[in-house]
Amino acid sequence: MTSSPWSQTVERGSDGALSVGGLDVRDLAAEHGTPLYVVDEADFRARASAFRGHFSAAFQRHGAQMDVFYASKAFLCSQVAGWMHEDGLSLDVASLGELEVALRGGMPAHRIGLHGNNKQIDELTRALEVGVGRIIVDSFTEVDVLNELAGSLGLQAPVLVRVTTGVHAGGHEYIATSHEDQKFGLSLATGAALEALHACHDAPHLNLLGIHTHIGSQILSIDAFRESADRMLRLRAQFTAATGADLPEVDLGGGYAIAYTEGAESLDPADAAVAIADAVASVMEDHGGTWPHFSIEPGRAIAGPAGMTLYNVGVVKQVSLDEGGSRQYVAVDGGMSDNPRTIMYGAEYAATLASRSSEAEPALSRVVGKHCESGDIVVRDVDLPGDVARGDLLAVAATGAYGRSMASTYNNALRPAVVAVRDGRSRVLVRRDTIADLLDWDVPA
Ligand SMILES: Cc1ncc(COP(=O)(O)O)c(C=O)c1O
C-alpha cells in the first residue's frame, strides 16, 4: 500500500504552520530548541499495538501464539521501553547500553532478547544475571563462551540460534539465495546452523529454545517472509528428527517497510500479519509437528513514521547546475550528525516548510547540514517554496528510526533533544547534549 511519511496527528493549521500531537511546531522549537526530534506518542504506540494486535490475531486463527519484540536499535529511551511494556510488546536489545536503558524503563528482563555478533563478556554477564528471556547466539565461539560463562555463574542461558537462511530482502527486492558474505548468523546452506543447534543442545549450561532469522530491511515482499519461514521450519523439523528435541521458539526478525516519501510503498501490518500467518500455516502443514511460538522484531515500522525532525533554516543559496537551471541549497542547523542515513544509505526523505505556508513557486531544493562534508545532505531532492528563508522552520518526516540512535557528535555537535508530544503536551524523552557534556567527556592535560 502507499502511505504518508508523516505521523497521524500532523496537521497544517489555518495560519499555515504545522502541528503535531496538538502542538504548534513553532512553540515546540521555542521551548525545546532546534534541531529537535519530535515523537508523536499516540502514533508510535498505535503502530506498536497494531503489530501486536494484528499478528496475535492472525496467528491465533491457527491456534498459535505470537510475540512482538520492538527492535530497540531503531530508537530507545527508558520512556519508550516503558511504553512498549505497557502496550504488551517485548524488546530486542543489541548492547549493554540498550539493555540498561530497557531495564531502567521497567521492561521485565524475561521479555528482553539480547542480540549481537560479538557480544562482550560484560554484556553476556549482565544479561544472564538479570535473567533476560533469550540470548540470540551468533557464532560457535559464542556457544562456547556463553556455555562456560553460564556454568561459572551457576545459571542456564536461554538461547536462540541466529540462522542465515539465504533469503535476503530489502530495498523492495527479494532474493531467494543471497550471498552469505556478511557477519551475522550461522549459515543454513553450509550446515553451520544445524551444527550450532546440536552444539547448543549438547552444551550443559545452555537451554536451547529455538531459532532466529532476520532477512533485511525495508521489505515489501511477503514472499520473502514466506520463504524464510519455510527454510526455518524445515531446519527445525530436521533438528527434531535428528534429536527428538522440540524447538519451541521461531523468530522471523524485523524489516517491515515504511514510506519515507509521499506516496511511497509500505507494508501494512494488518495485511502482513494475515499473509505471514497463512504462509506459516501452509509450511507447518507440509512439515507437520507442533507449532512453535513465533515472534517478530519490527523496529523502523514502529518508530520511523512516528518521528520527525524540526530544523531551523540558516543560509539559503541558489547554485547553478551544469545541465542548466539551479538548485536551492537550504542549510539547516543540524545535518549528518543527527541523521546519517542520507549519507550512509542514500536514503530519501520528505521535507516541508513547517512554520508557515507559502504561495511562492516551488523550487528544486536540497536540504543540507552545517558539517564539514560536502556529502552532509539531509534531503537530496525536494521541492520547497522559492522564498524559504533564514528563520523558517523545516520539518523532515519519518526520522523516528535510526536517527537519534545513529546520531554522532561529529564537529562536536550537540545531539538534539527528543521530545514526545501527545494531546497538546510535550515531554522530554532524551535531553539535548550541552557544551558542558562535551567538556565533561574531554580530558584536559
Ligand atoms: C536482528 C534484527 N532484528 C530486527 C531489526 C529491525 O529491523 P527494522 O527496523 O528494519 O524492522 C534489525 C535491524 O537491523 C535486526 O538486525
The ligand as a Gaussian input file, in Angstrom:
#p B3LYP/6-31G(d) Opt

LIG

0 1
 C       18.114000      -8.811000      14.367000
 C       17.312000      -7.634000      13.958000
 N       16.004000      -7.615000      14.253000
 C       15.229000      -6.555000      13.918000
 C       15.764000      -5.468000      13.247000
 C       14.851000      -4.323000      12.919000
 O       14.755000      -4.073000      11.570000
 P       13.710000      -2.973000      11.063000
 O       13.976000      -1.741000      11.861000
 O       14.030000      -2.804000       9.622000
 O       12.347000      -3.516000      11.333000
 C       17.116000      -5.466000      12.906000
 C       17.703000      -4.322000      12.183000
 O       18.839000      -4.237000      11.860000
 C       17.924000      -6.579000      13.275000
 O       19.220000      -6.624000      12.988000

